[in-house]
């Protein structure tokens, strides 16, 4: 449990009524999930078992805000370890739900596994709606007839792929939701990455944390430890996580959203079109988060792929924390210790010397108590604003200590400096010759900014602008 690590209470941040979509694998659950939430979040593919974790997403069904859950597939008698783990995930979703949509395949007909799932759902006290999928037109309506034997009322025929019957399904869901009682409106997540108006903005939303790394590095294990439950599927085979999964959690009085992502491989190793798309979704998950936890295998040390992932995070302007995982195993290796690993981080990740690193074991829980405090510290730096008067006094000092090189025998002057954005911290420097400021001097300024104001764990953006000519402002 995460509580003992932090000395904090754990509370799932789910106040909206929950709608779970369950059924056998490959009956169209992810297609219906995407249809209900209004965009494509779940991976849809003909291959059975593509959805393996349960996905959560807020949606507006008619006049009600709900939380829709997509599940991996409910096999009554799973014949593999992976299917067994998917079954556990589906059963957890059933327990969380206020309304269950039992989806079956009308073209495949009523199968013995469908009957077993129906028997399981009848034991719950939760309202169940039977939806017969892949009924694409009126001439296919008779496909639903044989499912009346299931005995679940109501029975609706739908086509998740084409949207047929989905409105009627929404009406049935809303009619069975609990009465409104303190139902929260959708909150702004507070994520702002735009030019500020010169005033500090108060951040009120949850801190969004992306967990990234190479496949089979322990990302889902880490999030399960932090959440204190088996929300994410863990399996020995690489690539088990196929969708980015958002998990909302409240620790103390602060809300967080943890995003588990599919492992990112080198493009040359992605021979599967499905996996290539999943990797892109992982990259997009980085873009919509504030702080990224990059997990590194402590038994191997940092690799070229880890360096590329770090560069990806920096390029997207996200906060970065390095987690050296599997340290319980690495510390017993003769050629591995903390000092050599730190040297490896400096060598392989020279572009991120400002990123804090933690030695952890997601499996045993060692070192996890330091993750959230470090996230808080990095986010504070990510959200930090320095006043313009301070910055200009700072600029005057650093230029005196080390002035920019001349360009074509003409002096390059830095005239004015201000912070234009937070998340990530962005600074504008006005110069008479912006193109005369080379990479070395840009690095010098960034280093001095960090020495003066911190900004640990966050990339900095420096923009160099041309000084306006006399009369330019009035003349437009």
Rosetta blueprint (number, residue, H / E / L):
1 X L
2 X H
3 X H
4 X H
5 X H
6 X H
7 X L
8 X L
9 X L
10 X E
11 X E
12 X E
13 X L
14 X L
15 X L
16 X L
17 X E
18 X E
19 X E
20 X E
21 X E
22 X E
23 X L
24 X L
25 X L
26 X L
27 X L
28 X L
29 X H
30 X H
31 X H
32 X H
33 X H
34 X H
35 X H
36 X H
37 X H
38 X L
39 X L
40 X L
41 X L
42 X L
43 X L
44 X L
45 X L
46 X L
47 X L
48 X L
49 X L
50 X L
51 X L
52 X L
53 X L
54 X L
55 X E
56 X E
57 X E
58 X E
59 X E
60 X E
61 X E
62 X L
63 X L
64 X E
65 X E
66 X E
67 X E
68 X E
69 X E
70 X E
71 X L
72 X L
73 X L
74 X L
75 X L
76 X L
77 X L
78 X L
79 X L
80 X L
81 X H
82 X H
83 X H
84 X H
85 X H
86 X H
87 X H
88 X H
89 X H
90 X H
91 X H
92 X H
93 X H
94 X H
95 X H
96 X H
97 X L
98 X L
99 X E
100 X E
101 X E
102 X E
103 X E
104 X E
105 X E
106 X L
107 X L
108 X L
109 X L
110 X L
111 X L
112 X H
113 X H
114 X H
115 X H
116 X H
117 X H
118 X H
119 X H
120 X H
121 X H
122 X H
123 X L
124 X L
125 X L
126 X L
127 X E
128 X E
129 X E
130 X E
131 X E
132 X E
133 X E
134 X L
135 X L
136 X L
137 X L
138 X H
139 X H
140 X H
141 X H
142 X H
143 X H
144 X H
145 X H
146 X H
147 X H
148 X H
149 X H
150 X H
151 X L
152 X L
153 X L
154 X L
155 X E
156 X E
157 X E
158 X L
159 X E
160 X L
161 X L
162 X L
163 X L
164 X E
165 X L
166 X H
167 X H
168 X H
169 X H
170 X H
171 X H
172 X H
173 X H
174 X H
175 X H
176 X L
177 X L
178 X L
179 X L
180 X L
181 X L
182 X L
183 X L
184 X L
185 X L
186 X L
187 X L
188 X L
189 X L
190 X L
191 X L
192 X L
193 X L
194 X L
195 X L
196 X L
197 X L
198 X L
199 X L
200 X L
201 X L
202 X L
203 X L
204 X L
205 X L
206 X L
207 X E
208 X E
209 X E
210 X E
211 X E
212 X E
213 X E
214 X L
215 X L
216 X L
217 X L
218 X L
219 X H
220 X H
221 X H
222 X H
223 X H
224 X H
225 X H
226 X H
227 X H
228 X L
229 X L
230 X L
231 X L
232 X L
233 X L
234 X L
235 X L
236 X L
237 X L
238 X L
239 X L
240 X L
241 X L
242 X L
243 X L
244 X L
245 X E
246 X E
247 X E
248 X E
249 X E
250 X E
251 X E
252 X L
253 X L
254 X E
255 X E
256 X E
257 X E
258 X E
259 X E
260 X E
261 X L
262 X L
263 X L
264 X L
265 X L
266 X L
267 X H
268 X H
269 X H
270 X L
271 X L
272 X L
273 X H
274 X H
275 X H
276 X H
277 X H
278 X H
279 X H
280 X H
281 X H
282 X H
283 X H
284 X H
285 X H
286 X H
287 X H
288 X L
289 X L
290 X L
291 X E
292 X E
293 X E
294 X E
295 X E
296 X E
297 X E
298 X L
299 X L
300 X L
301 X L
302 X L
303 X L
304 X H
305 X H
306 X H
307 X H
308 X H
309 X H
310 X H
311 X H
312 X H
313 X H
314 X H
315 X H
316 X L
317 X L
318 X L
319 X E
320 X E
321 X E
322 X E
323 X E
324 X E
325 X E
326 X L
327 X H
328 X H
329 X H
330 X H
331 X L
332 X L
333 X L
334 X L
335 X L
336 X L
337 X L
338 X H
339 X H
340 X H
341 X H
342 X H
343 X H
344 X H
345 X H
346 X H
347 X H
348 X H
349 X L
350 X H
351 X H
352 X H
353 X L
354 X L
355 X L
356 X E
357 X E
358 X E
359 X E
360 X L
361 X E
362 X L
363 X L
364 X L
365 X L
366 X E
367 X L
368 X H
369 X H
370 X H
371 X H
372 X H
373 X H
374 X H
375 X H
376 X H
377 X H
378 X H
379 X H
380 X H
381 X H
382 X H
383 X L
384 X L
385 X L
386 X L
387 X L
388 X H
389 X H
390 X H
391 X H
392 X H
393 X H
394 X H
395 X H
396 X H
397 X H
398 X H
399 X H
400 X H
401 X H
402 X L
403 X L
404 X L
405 X L
406 X L
407 X E
408 X L
409 X L
410 X E
411 X L
412 X L
413 X L
414 X E
415 X E
416 X E
417 X E
418 X E
419 X E
420 X E
421 X E
422 X L
423 X L
424 X L
425 X L
426 X E
427 X E
428 X E
429 X E
430 X E
431 X E
432 X L
433 X L
434 X H
435 X H
436 X H
437 X L
438 X L
439 X H
440 X H
441 X H
442 X H
443 X H
444 X H
445 X H
446 X H
447 X H
448 X H
449 X H
450 X H
451 X H
452 X H
453 X H
454 X L
455 X L
456 X L
457 X L
458 X L
459 X L
460 X L
461 X E
462 X E
463 X E
464 X E
465 X E
466 X E
467 X L
468 X L
469 X L
470 X L
471 X L
472 X H
473 X H
474 X H
475 X H
476 X L
